[in-house]
Amino acid sequence: MQMKSILCCALLALLYAHPALGQHGFDEYSKVSAAEERAYLDNFGINLIRDSNMIGYLAFQISRRESLASVKRRVEKNKRYLVHRFEIPAKRIRLIYLGEA
């Protein structure tokens, strides 16, 4: 089992799974300011760099008022931030679309 983390747009949920520890919740949020979102991502990135076996999942869902394209752009921007800020290989951060909220 690999470490996992989930980020949702209408709701952000960060979790991870580890071979020795099983699956655990990390954090979650819904609508927050850009600064607050950056803080969540920073904490997420720090945990991703602590263990090179960890895989991060940015899972997102949209509300009826959001377009899939705009939400996906935001989530992809978050992935790029993690890759560049923490030098995490892009293949260790995956996007998952969870559908409409």
Long-range contacts (C-beta under 8 A, 24 or more apart in sequence): 2-53, 2-54, 2-55, 3-47, 3-48, 3-51, 3-53, 3-54, 3-55, 3-56, 4-54, 4-55, 4-56, 4-57, 5-44, 5-47, 5-48, 5-54, 5-55, 5-56, 5-57, 5-58, 6-57, 6-58, 6-59, 6-96, 7-44, 7-57, 7-58, 7-59, 7-60, 7-75, 7-78, 8-59, 8-60, 8-61, 8-98, 9-60, 9-61, 9-62, 9-66, 9-71, 9-74, 9-75, 10-60, 10-61, 10-62, 10-63, 10-66, 10-101, 11-61, 11-101, 12-37, 12-40, 13-59, 14-40, 14-44, 16-47, 16-54, 18-51, 18-53, 18-54, 19-53, 37-78, 38-81, 41-78, 41-81, 41-82, 42-85, 44-82, 45-82, 45-85, 45-86, 45-88, 46-86, 48-82, 48-86, 48-88, 48-92, 48-93, 49-86, 49-87, 49-88, 54-92, 55-92, 55-93, 55-94, 56-82, 56-88, 56-92, 56-93, 56-94, 57-93, 57-94, 57-95, 57-96, 58-93, 58-94, 58-95, 58-96, 59-95, 59-96, 59-97, 59-98, 60-95, 60-96, 60-97, 60-98, 61-97, 61-98, 61-99, 61-100, 61-101, 62-99, 62-100, 62-101, 63-100, 63-101, 64-100, 64-101, 68-97, 72-97
